Amino acid sequence: MRLLHTMLRVTDLERSIEFYTELLDMQLLRRKDFEGGRFTLAFLGYGDEADHTVLELTHNWDVDNYELGSAYGHIAIEVDDVYAACDKIKAKGGKVVREAGPMQHGSTILAFVEDPDGYKIELLGGGR
């Protein structure tokens, strides 16, 4: 068994694709419209789906907002330098909601950013 993807519902697919590709350096791997169901799927990631777990963005054409719920936590992404990643994200207009620094009660360097729909993404330094 292997983990294939995580799915998030998004309200503005183009804005979300731009966030994940421009600010988090993912690649748009594939995209498909389902006219009969009135939705679009876009798959993004850091490598081919055959070898990597990816992110599926689902855009339901007739929905303009979602409630994130209290059970959702975050997606974690490893970066070489958390401080530099935050600087880059802020420079491109992204929202850092927890600045880079050591985690509470530990030494792991982390930060949190928020995507256009309010989903949290944790940035973790390598070599934890």
N, C-alpha and C positions, 0 to 999 in steps of 0.2 A: 504494500500500500504506500501511497505518497500523497501529500497535500497538493492539490492542483491549483486552487485559487480561492481568494476571498472576494465576496461581492459586496459592493456598496451601491445604494440607490442615490442618484444625483439629480439635481434639478436643472442644471445647465451643463450639458455634456461637453460643449466646446470649452467652457471655462474650466471644467474639471480636468479635461485632457491637457489643457495648457498648464495648469497647476502641477500635475504629476510629471509632465515631460519637461517643462521649463524650469521649475523650482526643485524638483526631486530627481531629475535626470533619468526618468523612466523612458522607455520606448513604447510607442503605440504599436502593438504587435498585430492586431486585427480589429476590425469593426464591422458590424452588420446590422442593417435595419430590418425589422420584422414588421412590415406594414400592416399585416392582418392583426397582429397583437398590439400595434401602436407603441413599440418600444425599440430601443437600440442598445446593443451590447458593444462595449469596447474593452479590449483586453490590453493591459499595460504591464511592463515589467522590466527587469534588468537582464533578461536573457530569454532564449527560446523556451516556449511552453513545454517542450519535450524534456527539458532538463531543469527548469526553474518553476517555482511557485509564482503565480502572477496575481494581479489585481483585476477584477472584473467590475467595470462601471456599468450600471444599468440605468438607462434614462427612459422612464415611462412618459410618453409624449404629452399626456393630459394631466400630469401631476406637477404642481409648482412648489410644493414643500412637503417635507417629511418631519416626523418627530423622531429624534435619534434614539430615544429610550434611555432607561437608566442602567441597562445591562451591558451595553456596548462599552468597551474600554478604549483600545487604540490599536493601531498597526505600528509595528516597530521596524525601523530601517537602520542598518549599520552604515556608518559613515566614517571616513578616515579621520576627520577633525570636526567635532561637534560645533566648536566656536566658529570655524570658517563656514560651515554649512548654514548656520543661523545668519551670519553676515550676508551670505549670498541670497538666502531666502528673503531677508528683509530688504536688500537692495533691489530685488525684483518685485517688491510689493506684497510679499507673503506675510502672514501673521504668525509671529512667534509668541506663544502663550505662556511658555516657561523658558526663560533664558538658559543658555548652556551653563552647566556647572555640576558639581558633585551631587549625587542623589542624597536625599536626607537619610541619615543613619548608614551611609556607605561612601564608597569612593568612586563608583562608576560615574563617568561624565555623561550627562544626558541633557536633552532639551525636548520640548514639545512644540509642534507647530499645528496649525489648524488649516484644513482644506476649505474650499469655498462653501461647502455645505455644513461645516462645523465639526467634521470628523477629526479626531486627534491622531497625530502621527508622532511617535516617539523616535527621536534620533539618538542613537547610541554609538559611542566611540568603539572602535575595534579593540581587540585584545582584552575583553572583559575578563 
